[in-house]
């Protein structure tokens, strides 16, 4: 769910052009040549990984609760 929110925010930022200044600052600072879509996919991957860990944490809590009920 959180990655869908992140995805929509990034798409809006790219479409409105508000990312351009930050990308140019990043490229100047680290002497790289990335663009908006590179940042979009990197952010999307991190959001999916973060959501996966949250789902795993929730499943582990449910298992722990079931184990505690059985005691």
C-alpha positions in Angstrom: 0.0 0.0 0.0 2.7 2.4 0.9 4.5 1.9 -2.4 1.4 2.9 -4.3 1.4 6.2 -2.4 5.1 6.6 -3.1 4.5 5.8 -6.7 1.8 8.3 -7.2 3.9 11.0 -5.4 6.9 10.4 -7.7 4.7 10.4 -10.8 3.2 13.7 -9.9 6.6 15.1 -9.1 8.0 14.0 -12.5 5.0 15.2 -14.4 5.1 18.7 -12.8 8.9 18.9 -13.2 9.5 19.6 -9.5 12.3 16.9 -9.4 14.4 18.7 -12.0 16.2 21.0 -9.6 17.0 18.3 -7.1 18.3 15.9 -9.8 20.6 18.5 -11.2 21.9 19.3 -7.7 22.6 15.6 -7.1 24.3 15.2 -10.5 26.5 18.2 -9.8 27.4 17.1 -6.3 28.3 13.5 -7.1 29.4 14.0 -10.7 26.8 11.5 -12.1 24.4 11.5 -14.9 21.1 10.2 -13.6 17.7 11.4 -14.6 14.2 11.5 -13.1 13.3 8.0 -14.2 16.3 6.5 -12.5 15.3 8.1 -9.2 11.8 6.9 -9.8 12.8 3.3 -10.1 15.3 3.4 -7.3 12.6 4.9 -5.0 10.0 2.4 -6.1 12.4 -0.5 -5.4 13.1 0.9 -1.9 9.4 1.4 -1.3 8.5 -2.2 -2.3 11.3 -3.6 -0.1 10.1 -1.4 2.9 6.5 -2.6 2.4 7.7 -6.3 2.2 9.5 -5.9 5.5 6.3 -4.4 7.0 4.2 -7.3 5.7 6.7 -9.8 7.1 6.7 -8.0 10.5 2.9 -8.2 10.6 2.9 -11.9 9.8 5.4 -12.6 12.5 3.3 -10.7 15.0 0.3 -12.9 14.0 2.3 -16.1 14.4 3.6 -14.9 17.8 0.0 -14.1 19.0 -1.1 -17.6 17.9 1.8 -19.2 19.7 1.0 -17.2 22.9 -2.7 -18.3 22.7 -1.7 -22.0 22.5 0.4 -21.8 25.8 
